[in-house]
Amino acid sequence: ELQKENINKINIAQDLADLEKENIDNKKNEKLAVKSLFKQTQDTLTPEINQIMLEAIFNKLFKPKSDWKKQFTSDYNTINSLDIKHSDPRYLNAQYRLTHPKNNYYEDR
């Protein structure tokens, strides 16, 4: 009787171990499927489509200032100029605007 009970316990333990292994395998397969789907989706989204989507989201949430392109170009050129020292106020102001674009180049809608 005791031997039958021990065999039953061993069988139950083996069944539980098999179920756990199957569960782990299923989770791995789900992760692989999700990765595969994500990769397929990424492959179809070209950089151009990504750029269009990003611009659409930006324009929905923010309003560019009227002279932002001129200001950004000026700031970029100032930062990359070899003639302007890092202690120059023009450099410091341009650096600040480039690192804090909100309210300098765009504002919330």
Residue frames as qw, qx, qy, qz and C-alpha x, y, z in Angstrom:
[[0.000, 0.886, 0.464, 0.000, 0.00, 0.00, 0.00],
 [0.305, -0.814, 0.113, 0.482, 2.79, 2.42, 0.96],
 [0.441, -0.151, 0.601, 0.649, 4.66, 1.48, -2.22],
 [0.248, 0.629, 0.646, 0.354, 1.57, 2.30, -4.37],
 [0.128, -0.944, -0.237, 0.189, 1.22, 5.65, -2.61],
 [0.399, -0.606, 0.348, 0.594, 4.89, 6.46, -3.27],
 [0.397, 0.180, 0.687, 0.581, 4.52, 5.49, -6.93],
 [0.106, 0.827, 0.533, 0.144, 1.44, 7.74, -7.19],
 [0.252, -0.887, 0.001, 0.387, 3.37, 10.63, -5.63],
 [0.437, -0.316, 0.538, 0.648, 6.24, 10.07, -8.06],
 [0.310, 0.465, 0.696, 0.450, 3.79, 9.99, -10.98],
 [0.028, -0.930, -0.362, 0.064, 2.10, 13.18, -9.79],
 [0.352, -0.738, 0.224, 0.531, 5.46, 14.89, -9.36],
 [0.426, -0.033, 0.651, 0.627, 6.50, 13.77, -12.85],
 [0.204, 0.705, 0.623, 0.270, 3.20, 15.05, -14.32],
 [0.157, -0.941, -0.146, 0.263, 3.70, 18.40, -12.60],
 [0.416, -0.509, 0.432, 0.617, 7.26, 18.62, -13.90],
 [0.377, 0.282, 0.704, 0.531, 6.04, 17.81, -17.43],
 [0.071, 0.870, 0.481, 0.074, 3.32, 20.48, -17.19],
 [0.288, -0.845, 0.079, 0.443, 5.84, 23.02, -15.95],
 [0.429, -0.229, 0.585, 0.649, 8.21, 22.19, -18.82],
 [0.271, 0.551, 0.685, 0.392, 5.33, 22.46, -21.30],
 [0.082, -0.936, -0.304, 0.158, 4.33, 25.81, -19.78],
 [0.356, -0.664, 0.304, 0.583, 7.90, 27.11, -20.10],
 [0.397, 0.081, 0.693, 0.596, 8.07, 25.90, -23.71],
 [0.159, 0.767, 0.595, 0.180, 4.75, 27.64, -24.48],
 [0.181, -0.915, -0.069, 0.354, 6.01, 30.89, -22.99],
 [0.401, -0.404, 0.510, 0.645, 9.21, 30.65, -25.04],
 [0.325, 0.369, 0.728, 0.478, 7.16, 30.01, -28.18],
 [0.032, 0.902, 0.428, -0.051, 4.92, 33.00, -27.40],
 [0.283, -0.788, 0.175, 0.518, 7.95, 35.25, -26.95],
 [0.399, -0.123, 0.656, 0.629, 9.44, 34.02, -30.22],
 [0.242, 0.631, 0.679, 0.287, 6.14, 34.66, -32.00],
 [0.083, -0.944, -0.215, 0.235, 5.93, 38.19, -30.61],
 [0.363, -0.588, 0.397, 0.604, 9.56, 38.89, -31.58],
 [0.389, 0.172, 0.730, 0.535, 8.91, 37.57, -35.07],
 [0.139, 0.814, 0.550, 0.121, 5.80, 39.72, -35.48],
 [0.217, -0.888, 0.007, 0.406, 7.64, 42.77, -34.17],
 [0.411, -0.345, 0.554, 0.637, 10.51, 42.16, -36.60],
 [0.326, 0.457, 0.711, 0.424, 8.09, 41.78, -39.52],
 [0.002, 0.928, 0.366, -0.070, 6.39, 45.03, -38.53],
 [0.334, -0.745, 0.229, 0.529, 9.74, 46.81, -38.20],
 [0.456, -0.045, 0.651, 0.605, 10.82, 45.56, -41.60],
 [0.241, 0.664, 0.624, 0.335, 7.73, 47.08, -43.23],
 [0.127, -0.962, -0.170, 0.173, 8.21, 50.46, -41.54],
 [0.657, 0.417, 0.006, 0.628, 10.78, 52.23, -43.64],
 [0.364, -0.269, -0.249, 0.856, 12.65, 55.23, -42.25],
 [0.090, -0.220, -0.307, -0.921, 10.45, 57.46, -44.42],
 [0.517, -0.528, -0.576, -0.349, 7.26, 56.06, -42.89],
 [0.571, -0.440, -0.472, 0.508, 8.73, 56.38, -39.40],
 [0.227, -0.056, -0.025, 0.972, 9.60, 60.02, -40.13],
 [0.285, -0.370, -0.439, -0.767, 6.09, 60.78, -41.42],
 [0.600, -0.542, -0.588, -0.042, 4.52, 59.16, -38.36],
 [0.509, -0.327, -0.342, 0.719, 6.82, 61.04, -36.01],
 [0.054, 0.102, 0.135, 0.984, 6.08, 64.36, -37.70],
 [0.420, -0.477, -0.543, -0.549, 2.33, 63.69, -37.52],
 [0.609, -0.536, -0.528, 0.252, 2.51, 62.97, -33.80],
 [0.389, -0.179, -0.157, 0.890, 4.70, 66.03, -33.21],
 [0.090, -0.227, -0.286, -0.926, 2.35, 68.32, -35.14],
 [0.505, -0.546, -0.606, -0.282, -0.64, 66.94, -33.24],
 [0.623, -0.570, -0.404, 0.352, 0.94, 67.76, -29.87],
 [0.413, -0.513, 0.005, 0.753, 3.13, 70.79, -30.59],
 [0.391, 0.894, 0.217, 0.037, 3.11, 74.02, -32.56],
 [0.678, 0.051, 0.055, 0.731, 6.43, 75.08, -34.08],
 [0.096, -0.763, -0.105, 0.630, 7.36, 78.74, -33.58],
 [0.575, 0.799, 0.122, -0.131, 7.27, 80.80, -36.75],
 [0.311, 0.839, -0.446, 0.032, 11.02, 81.40, -36.95],
 [0.833, -0.421, 0.359, -0.018, 12.18, 78.08, -35.49],
 [0.890, 0.316, 0.124, 0.304, 14.11, 76.93, -38.57],
 [0.319, 0.809, -0.186, 0.458, 16.09, 80.15, -38.76],
 [0.453, -0.749, 0.368, -0.313, 16.81, 80.08, -35.01],
 [0.940, -0.185, 0.281, 0.051, 17.73, 76.39, -35.01],
 [0.777, 0.502, 0.003, 0.379, 20.10, 76.83, -37.97],
 [0.070, 0.844, -0.277, 0.454, 21.72, 79.81, -36.30],
 [0.668, -0.603, 0.375, -0.222, 22.12, 77.94, -33.01],
 [0.968, 0.060, 0.191, 0.154, 23.50, 74.86, -34.74],
 [0.607, 0.646, -0.105, 0.451, 26.03, 76.92, -36.67],
 [0.211, -0.833, 0.320, -0.399, 27.04, 78.80, -33.51],
 [0.839, -0.423, 0.330, -0.087, 27.64, 75.57, -31.59],
 [0.908, 0.143, 0.261, 0.295, 29.72, 74.10, -34.42],
 [0.343, 0.901, -0.129, 0.231, 31.67, 77.26, -35.19],
 [0.802, -0.061, -0.230, 0.549, 35.39, 77.13, -34.50],
 [0.224, 0.512, -0.062, 0.827, 35.50, 80.92, -34.18],
 [0.488, -0.643, -0.013, -0.590, 33.25, 81.17, -31.11],
 [0.156, 0.296, -0.817, 0.469, 34.61, 80.27, -27.69],
 [0.438, -0.384, -0.812, -0.031, 32.61, 78.09, -25.31],
 [0.237, -0.434, -0.507, 0.706, 32.45, 80.93, -22.81],
 [0.067, -0.079, -0.291, -0.951, 30.91, 83.32, -25.34],
 [0.416, 0.236, 0.521, -0.707, 27.29, 84.23, -24.41],
 [0.625, 0.347, -0.333, -0.615, 26.17, 83.48, -27.97],
 [0.420, 0.196, -0.885, -0.035, 27.52, 79.94, -27.61],
 [0.056, 0.063, 0.830, -0.551, 25.97, 79.48, -24.17],
 [0.518, 0.292, 0.229, -0.770, 22.56, 80.77, -25.32],
 [0.624, 0.319, -0.542, -0.464, 22.61, 78.60, -28.44],
 [0.278, 0.129, -0.937, 0.169, 23.61, 75.56, -26.40],
 [0.271, 0.147, 0.662, -0.683, 20.78, 76.22, -23.93],
 [0.624, 0.325, -0.039, -0.710, 18.19, 76.54, -26.72],
 [0.564, 0.295, -0.721, -0.275, 19.39, 73.35, -28.40],
 [0.230, 0.021, -0.923, 0.307, 19.25, 71.35, -25.16],
 [0.175, 0.422, 0.662, -0.594, 15.90, 72.91, -24.14],
 [0.071, 0.176, 0.622, 0.759, 13.94, 73.08, -27.42],
 [0.130, -0.697, -0.704, -0.041, 10.50, 73.47, -25.82],
 [0.096, -0.922, -0.258, 0.273, 9.43, 77.12, -25.85],
 [0.249, -0.597, 0.394, 0.653, 12.53, 77.96, -27.90],
 [0.037, 0.145, -0.748, -0.647, 11.60, 76.20, -31.13],
 [0.400, -0.343, -0.716, -0.458, 8.08, 74.93, -30.37],
 [0.299, -0.177, 0.514, -0.784, 5.30, 75.14, -27.81],
 [0.223, 0.248, 0.925, -0.184, 2.42, 72.94, -26.64],
 [0.179, -0.341, -0.583, -0.716, -0.81, 73.07, -28.63]]
